[in-house]
Amino acid sequence: MTQAPAITTTASFPEKFVWGVATSSFQIEGAADVDGKGPSIWDDFCKQPGAIADASDGVTACDHYHRWQDDLDLIDRLGVDAYRFSVSWPRVRPGGSGAWNEKGLDFYERIVDGLLARGIKPYLTLNHWDLPSELQAKGGWTDRDTVHRFVEYAQGIDQRMGDRLASITTHNEPWVVAVLGYEQGIFAPGIKSRAAAAQASHHLLLSHGLALQALRAQGSKTRLGIVLNLSPVQSATDSAEDQAQAHLEDGKLLRWYMDPLFQGSYPADVLAYLGADAPQLQAGDLDAIRTPMDFMGVNYYSRAVISAKGPWDAKQSGLPITDMGWEVYPEGLTELLVRMHTDYPVPPLYVTENGGAFKDAVQDGQVHDADRTDYIARHIEAVAEAMRQGVRMEGYMVWSLLDNFEWASGYAKRFGIVHVDYATQKRTLKDSAIWYAAMLTARPGHRSQKVAAINAI
Ligand code: FCB
């Protein structure tokens, strides 16, 4: 494969713009039952026959729990300003309620302090899906009690390390938790009920709003927000059927989350579609959900094309396609960011995840992933374009630092800019990582230049 010219530079971004890489606890940590960690719904889901494409699990993953210091050094080498990671709730509070696990809290505190020592800002996510199994036994996100347990969890993390964090994200991608986890059943906890999914999504949003209120009430010093997975939803044709279906899908994916977060209501068309499956609300819920945020993150991978006739075959568009079967469509990121900014009173935005899975090969200790570099470069350009159109953007984070456990796809799909050999746990910088690092360390005043200058004296 020929190396695509990566023309992107950071020159069109403000100096304060935050460049980062992202991971999540279950996907990299391993150490599934080490040092007092309790089981999560993903530990359980991996045991269900047929749930994970390669029948793998998160027992070892990237062994980050034991290799975290080397991994932080790796992050430092990339020249990033920020590292987005998540806390495993059952590692710090094994049953989801009751006793806290000091060893688990210490682990994340060491990560935070280790990042700060290297000059990297910690962006912490509370819920990147690994809910304690004990809470699932009582209904998980369909149980209103989970909302209050989540608020306690948020308070505990903030009390312990909030003074050193750049931000706390409550939830990563509540749509994925609700729809893939409770409606389609292809992600943990593997439930297939539209009503359960609707109730779960409401409780996720409610717990977000109540957590923000509780953290502010305890004097939290960090910035608070949520991360949504969003896409522009396009109609496959001009037909009235396709357009109506696309509008409904836009409601289910985007307006179902953005409307309550910013306007205090659920969209009427989606409520009508849900009918008797609509969630049960209590007085005050919608006010809590629209509690103002300090920032918001969006994870963007591709557009959604909707046809009333059934699933859209991405191959027919003629666009490049990633190993996940997703179209490479950077224009959609600009379109989405501009739409969020135009339709809603959003706080400053981050792209908290963006990247691609491609079939990588290690050759003589190198990985020539030109397609991934090209993907990232084009999406960074799309962010710059959104900013030119007036969107307040504060940062961009690549998914992912490392190849890791890609949920129901197991280890077969590789999103890392750093390759992981799962047999040896050896990390190898792919060309995309080398390119990203070269771009970031070349910025005027980058910390690596200070080190170089000191060494030269
Ligand atoms: C997002 C998830 C992240 C990763 C990417 C590819 O939906 O937040 O954990 O799996 O997709």
Boltz pocket constraint, residues with backbone or C-beta under 6 A from the ligand:
constraints:
  - pocket:
      binder: B
      contacts: [[A, 24], [A, 27], [A, 172], [A, 173], [A, 176], [A, 229], [A, 299], [A, 353], [A, 399], [A, 405], [A, 406], [A, 407], [A, 415]]
      max_distance: 6.0
